[in-house]
Amino acid sequence: MGFKIIEDRPTPKEVYNIQTYWTGIQIAWGALTFGYDGAFIGTTLTRASFQRDFGLIKMSTTDKNNVSSNITSIFSAGAFFGAMFGWPIMERYGRRVCLQASVFVFIIGGILCTVATDQLRMIYAGRLFTGLGCGGITAATPTYLAEIAPPPIRGQMTGFFEIAYQCASVIGFWINYGIGQNMDSNDSKAWRIPMAVQIIPAGMLGIMSLFFVETPQFLFKRGRDEQAIKNLTYLRGLPVEHHYVQEDIALIQLQINNERSIAIGKTDSIWGYLRGSFHELSLPGMRNRVFLAFMMFMWQNFSGAAAINYYSPTLFGAIGITKTSLYTGIYGLIKAAGSIIFYIWFIDRWGRREPWITSSILCSICMVYLAVYVKVGHPAGETNLSPSTAAGGKAGTAMIMLYSFFWSFGANGLPWIVAAEIYPLNVRGVCAAYYAMLQWLFGYVITKALPSMFTSMGWGVFLFFGCMLFGSAVWSIFFLPETKGLSMPEMDVLFGFVGKDSDYKRRIDEINAGNIGKTEVAGSDNPVLGPEKLSEEV
């Protein structure tokens, strides 16, 4: 295990500049929209005023479970389709436009949820729209970050997305705690205020997006070379004639040529590129990458975190805790602190594989303890706990807090980072939509099932997640490779694939040898020039 940042090529210190980091932080802000959702919705649904206003108080336990699972899971279902629709928007109109359109849809959904009166249909519609918006955001944001980030800090900058998610969770948890402490649960404001707060980060993202720079990759692809070069020099903090910028331009050109080389039919057709991408992803050495992303997002969603995020009152009640909002807030705070520490200082030093294995094993131990405690102690609903049961409850609380810290450097954000870096440049865009859809597909399954699982399985829910986490650790030992600091040719070797992007190393060698001259981006009326021409042109 090493703690040194690995550079794919000699990187000037100017590349690690404030404008790149600041742009990345602003783009990652999009994660606040669904980070907050996971923190507030479960507690909000249990408010007495919400149960009264929408008739849940008159329903049977089964019907309540169905309504609760519908409200939480329809968000994930909407996000699945939002990610699906986000990809063609992102490819045709740009990453920034995709974010802005997604924010607009999200705000509509937030308004519907806030102004709803006694009709569940309006809540369902609002949740669907907020889900659609979040899906588009999760499709565009990791791609946006990966494209503007210098490779040595790609993991760190993609990790900003996860940090924003966790910070939003903390905000959501503590807003709910404040409402619980200072507002009558029978007042409709107790559920309307949390619903309305979700509009704030979306609105701020929409405003900030007006000042985002579009990625140079997209601009070159659309033939807007002058603006692409301007944005690239801004992000890298170097003049256009600098050797490092010339390498970036050449590699972006290679990416665009490779994308068009796999298209089936018209080279400017999104659907031709999509069909060609499917063919490319079906090849040996690519199929295993597709399956790797599938497994990582599956393990992430079946790690138990969603059970705590969405149904913390039920979970804490199961181990005898009455101050559920307070302990949920502490849980979120620890998870956010762990994420910030890991994704700022350790993600590009410790790597991907070892943190995942370590996290999965430790989280599994925590879940198994909770299962044993709930089975033996029966703390739920008890007012007078025996000394041994009370002591076990304190240990159970500690286990949940330890779980939040251990999870923060494992399944928490590593699937997003690994998925963002393992795919060749020519299929990275479509793969971004693929793994965002995976996230929301598995999220839908687990949030839909959780209320019934708590009712029917009891302590078995904790055992189920403990076994899944142990399975994740075993799987990662055999099937999760270390991808930290690898260039794309090294990725191809690792996964057993030799494709178009194997030209990456040859292209760098050509640049270093001074053999790069005037070349054209396919489909563009403006040439991308070699060092001696480019400086004159600009």
Salt bridges, closest charged atoms under 4 A:
ASP8 OD2 - ARG9 NE 3.33
GLU14 OE2 - LYS13 NZ 3.79
ASP37 OD1 - ARG127 NH1 2.25
ASP53 OD1 - ARG52 NH2 2.96
GLU91 OE2 - ARG95 NH1 3.35
GLU91 OE1 - LYS221 NZ 2.91
GLU147 OE2 - ARG95 NH2 2.73
GLU247 OE1 - ARG9 NH1 2.60
GLU247 OE2 - HIS243 NE2 3.36
ASP248 OD1 - ARG9 NH2 2.42
ASP248 OD2 - ARG236 NE 2.84
GLU259 OE1 - LYS221 NZ 2.93
ASP348 OD1 - ARG352 NH1 3.49
GLU421 OE1 - ARG154 NH2 3.45
GLU421 OE2 - ARG352 NE 2.83
ASP492 OD1 - ARG289 NH2 2.78
ASP503 OD2 - ARG506 NH2 3.70
ASP509 OD1 - LYS505 NZ 3.01
GLU510 OE2 - ARG506 NH1 2.55
GLU510 OE1 - ARG507 NH1 3.08
